[in-house]
Amino acid sequence: MTQAAVPVEERLFSLVLALLATETGLTKNEILSTVQGYRQRFKSGGDNANLERQFERDKDDIRDLGVPLETLDSPGDPGNNQTLRYRIPKGAYELPSDVAFSPEETALLNLAAMVWREGSLSGESRRALLKLRSLGVTADEPVLGYAPRIRLRDATFDPLDAAIRKSLRVRFQYLKPGEERATDRDVIPLALVQYQGRWHLSAEELDGDRKVFLLRRIVGPVTTGKAVPMPEGDHAAEALAGLEEVWERNVAELDVVPGSDAATRLANRDGAEVTGNRVVLHFVDLNILADELSGFGPEVLVLSPPALRDVVVGRLQEVEAAHG
């Protein structure tokens, strides 16, 4: 009997929980053999290259979501990549010390926590934590108190996921940036992938062209059509490789105010190159980056590309017009 695939967000959440549960960190082998979402595909003594690549992508994803994942040398074997240990320091993942709640707010949070503790962690994840403890990994405090910061799935995720599993065509309305009306799309859904914290759909259009759609730009419901033959290939890997190529190709050069919030945040982005006031970034979606940069206001000046500069200026002019 084929085992049901573990949803990506549950795998990421289970990884976060496991790394929070240890002070000394976990090796890659311990993670792959015990954590929900990996252990189902782990081959003891076999080839786990694909699983290791998945773990590398997952590390990038949770770091992009703001989770402070650390890499530590093994005390007895420094410099050996095979014995590196991974952890999430609890102090860096907790609320800031200056955040306080009123008694009423605390009561509501306690009620929410009770519900969370009952339903947040699946039985598979609980068994994985027990297996970690059998390896000598112990948690100083219950990890169930940590709600995930992993981005929730978009509303269209479940119907698209079901259509992929059943090999069904789908139709939806897609609103591209700068357009006033959404356009109707009729596609064969091939794979759902998460890249840099955002969900994307890889799909084949009627003319055979492959496209990648950002789920957040799908408006309205997803409707399913008839069953169709699914094209062969590793569609998820192909979509991720395509997104990676776009990320490598798109480069933005910025002038950033030193010591500002923008300087701190942008310098910590994956692949950022900082030289004095200049920050060079790679990006996939110009409009998403423009949204982020315009939020920094005068702390950032876009030097290139001109298209990005124009969109950021447009965003700021809209804010000025809205607020007089």
N, C-alpha and C positions, 0 to 999 in steps of 0.2 A: 504494500500500500504506500503510495507516494505521500510524503509528509507535506502539509500545507506550508507555503512560504511564510516566513515571519515578516510582517510589515516593517518597512524601513524605519519608521519613527519609533517602533517598539525596540528595534535593535539598537538605535542610537540612545534611547532612554536607558536600556539595560546596560549599555556600555558606560554611560554617565554614572549610574548607580554603583556599578562594580568599582569604578575608579575612585568614587567618593568613599567607598567602604574600606580603603586601605591607606595606611600612612606610608608604607614602604614602597608601594607601587606594585603593578603586575607586569610580568613579562608578556610579550606578544603570544607566546605559546599558551600561557595560562588564560589569556583573554579569549583566544580562538577556541580553546577546548572547553571553556566553561560558560561563557556569556551567551545569553539567549540571542539567537539570530546568527551566531557564528558556529556554535558547537554542533548544530544540526548538520552542518556541511563539513565539519572538521574530520580529517582522516589521520588517525594516529599512526605515525610512521610513514604516511603517504605524502603525496604532492598537494600542498595547500597554497600554491602560488596565487591562484585566483582569489582565494579567501584573504590572503595577506594584502593583495592590492585593494580589496574591498575595505579592509581595515584602514589602510592609508588614506583612502578617500573619506572614510567616516571621521577620521581624526581631523582632517581639514574642515569637514562640514561642522563639527561641533565647535571647533575653534572659531569658525566664521560666525557662529551663533553666540559668541561671547563666553564660551565655557573655557576656563583657564587650565587647559590640559598641559601637564608638564612631562618632560622626558628626563629620566635620571639614569646615570651610569650605575651599573651594578657595583656595589662596594668591593667585591672580590675580583671583578673583571672589568676594570675601566677601559673605555674605548672600543668594546666589542658590541657591535650593533645587534647581535643575536641575543644579548643579555640585557639590553636596555629595558628599563622599567617605566611604566606610565602611571600617572596618578592625577587626581584633581584635588588640590589642597582645599580643605573645607573653608578655611578662613578667607580665601579669595573668592569663594562662591556663595558666601552668606551675605545677608543684607548689611549695608554700611552701619557702623555703630551709631551714627547720628539720626537714623531712621527710627521713629517711635510711633506707637499706636495707642489710641485711646482705649479705655476699658471696653467700650462697645465694639470697637474694631477688633480688639483681641478676642472677644467672645465669638464674633462671626468667623474669624480666622480659625479658631479652635474647632468650631462646628465643621468648617470646610475641611480641616485636617482629618477629622474623624472619618468623613466620607472618603477622603483621599486614601487613608491608610487601609480602608476596607477594600477599595477597588482599583488602586493605582497599579499594583504590581501583579502580574499574571502568575499562575502557579508555576509555569516554566521558569520565570525569572526568580521566583523564590527558591526553586530547586537549584538554580545556577548559583545563587548566593550560598546555599548550603554546601555545594561542591567546592566553592572557593574557600569556605571555612575548613573543609577537609584537607585543603592544601596548606593550611596554617595561616590563611589570610583572615584576620578578624577585624570587625568594625568596633570602634570605641563607642559609638552611639548608633541608634537605629537609623538606617538610611531611608526609611519610609517617610521621614519628615521632610524630605527634599522633593518639592514639586519640580517637574522638568521645565526648563526654559526652551526646549526644542520647539520650533515653529509648528503650530498646528497645521494639519493638512487643509488644503483649500477644499471648498464645498464640492468641487467637481471631481475630487480625487477618487472617491468610492465608486461612482458610476463609471468612470474611465477605467479604473482597476478591474471592475467586474466585466466590462466590455472586452478588455485585453484577455482576460482568462477564458472568456467564452468565444473569442474571435469574432466579435460583432463590429460592424461599422457604427460610427457615431456621427451625430450632427450637433453643432453648437455655434453660438454667436461669439465672434472674437473681435475685440476692440483694440486696434493698434493705436499707439501714441500719436497724437496730433489729428486723429480722425474723429469726426463727430458721430458717426454711425458705425455700429458693429457690422461685420460681414458674416454671412453664413458659411460655415465650413463643413464639408462632408468628407470624412477621412477614415482610414483604417488605423486605429490606435495600436502602436507597436510596443511602447515601453514608457513607464513613468520613472523619471530620474530626478534626484535632488542634486543640485549643483550650487555651491556657495549659499546654502540655506534656502534655496527656492526650488519649488517643484516645476518640472517641465514635462511636456508630453511630446514624445517622438511619434510622428504619424506619417502615413503615406496618403497623398492626395489622389484624386481621380485620375490625374494625368501621370501618376507614378512618381512625382516629385516627393522627396522626403523633406519634411518641415519639423521644426521644433517650436512648440507653443508654450508660452509662460502661462501656467494655470491661473494666476491672478488676473489675467486679462480675458479669461473666458467669462462671458456675462450670460446670466440666465441658466436654464437647465440644460443638461446633456441628454439627448435622446438617442436611443439605440436603434439600429436597423437590422438587416439580415446578416446571417453568418457568412463569413468570407474566408478563403484560404489565407492563412497567415504567412507572409514572406519569411524565408529562412534567414538565420543570422542572429548574432548577439546584438540585438537592437539597443539594449541599455548601454553596452560598452561603446557602440558606435555613436550614440547620442552624446555620451560623456566626452568621447574623443573630439567630436565636433564642437562642443561647447568649449573645450580646452583650447582648440585651435582659434576660435573666435576671441577668447580671453587673451591669448598670446598676441594676436594680431592687433587688437585695439589698445592703444596706448594714450594716456592723458598726461599732460605736463601741467603742474600747478605751482603757483607761488603761494606759500602758506605763512601766516603770521607766526613767528617763533613763540613757543610756550603756550599757544592757544589750544583750545579743545580740539580744533580741527587738526593741528599739528600732531597731537598725541594719537588721535583716532586713526588718521590716515596713514601715519607711519607704521601702525601695527597691522595694516591690511596685508593680506597674502601677496607677496611679490613686490611690495612697495620699495622703491629706491629713493633714499633721502640724501640730498647734498645741500647743506645749508638750508635756505628757505625753499628750495625746489624739491617737489615730490613728484615722482613718476609712478603712475599706477597703470595696471592692466584692468580691463573691464570687459564684460560681455554685453551689457545692455546700456546704451547711451542715456536713455531716459531715466532709468533707475539710478545711475550714477549722478545725473543732473539733480534728481530729487534730493539725494544725500548731500551734494555739494552746496546746493542753494540753502539748505538748512543751516549751514555754517555762516551765512551772511558775509560780512566784510572780512572774515578770517581767511577766505580763499579767493584767489584770482585764477581763473582758467586761462592758461597760455595757449594750449592746443589740446585737441583739434578745434578748429573754428566752429564746427557744428555743435560740439559740446558747450563751448562758450556761449553761443547764441541761445541754446535751450536754457542754460542756467540764468542768463540775463532775462530771458522771457519769464522764467519762474519768479524772479525777484521783482520784475515790473508788475506782475500780477498781484503779488503781495502788497506792493506799494499802492496800487490802484484800489485794492480791497480795503485798505486801512487809511486811505487818504494821505 
